[in-house]
Amino acid sequence: MNQIPRLRHPEKAHKPDSAIPRKPSWIRNKKIESAEYYETRRLMRDHDLVTVCEEAACPNVGECWSKRHATMMIMGEICTRGCSFCNVSTGRPDALDAFEPGRVAAAVKKLGLRHVVITSVDRDDLADGGAGHIAQTIRAVRHQNPGTTVEVLTPDFLGKGDAADQVFDAAPDVFNHNLETVPRLYPTVRPGARYYQSLRLLDDAKRANPGIFIKSGLMVGLGETMAEVKQVMDDLRAANVDFLTVGQYLQPTTKHHKIDRFWTPDEFASLEQAARAKGFLGVSATPLTRSSFHADEDFAALKQARQVALAGRA
């Protein structure tokens, strides 16, 4: 399939009217480029793999890669949607690479990962939204790395029939789908998605596999209120979500959704306190929190929290 030029920012996306504001002191992080960082980058290049760490311009890439942790982004580097917050390119993707699941599995083995996060672009051009390819990747990783736990961060598959069942049947250890923002902001922030469709996907994942952990994430700084964020927390708990991540939105370029404000560390602490009070097994709410940041440690904490909760009910 011929590839059309990438569009960093489709016409329908939000158009800001000012330059990107300067980050406050609590958001600036140190640049880390260790020998392990360069080794991780080399492995990604050698296996012809894409990472969301680079494509989404994650602020934590230095720390994660220096620990030989990388989040694989499968099904190409071109997304079929144009969310106004996202730095991933929009356009018409290439055909799926049937050998990609095996390369991901091989990279996981060389990195020695005990827990891996696999995400993807949206593939609305595919009949199943790419669900089958994600399932194949989960199985390939498990085949080559039987002791490694697998976390997937998936798109919504456009609610295409039973497409998501393919991912559920592959039984990842953690199923993640991010709501990203509050429902009021979906038309400008996430125009190709539907809030309640995403909630239904999370609930379906838990119903299909009650033993796996369900995870979702939000960004703040897009124009939401504290009350709206807390309502989303309630919706996520109603959908049986176990783990919540909340991080500060960082505007990638002047063409992306304008940042509304920087939430303070105290406000993030209040968000974490509120989320724990609502019954989430795990919460990560800091300015630099991202879905896959410290995912291995979060998974271990989730398992321990579940054991404590079960013991309390006994």
ABEGO torsion letter per residue (X at the ends): XBBBBBBABBAABBBBABBBBBBBAAABBBBBBBAAAAAAAAAAAAAGBBBAAAAAGBAAAAAAAAAGBBBBBBGEABBABBBAABABBBEBBBBBBAAAAAAAAAAAAAAGBABBBBBBBBBAABAAGGAAAAAAAAAAAAAABAABBBBBBBBAGGGBEAAAAAAAAAGBABBBBBAGBBAAAAAAABAABBAAAAAAAAAAAAAABAABBBBBBBBBGAGBBAAAAAAAAAAAAAAGBABBBBBBBBBABAABBBBABBBBAAAAAAAAAAAAAAGBABBBBBAABBAABGAAAAAAAAAAAAAAAAAAAX
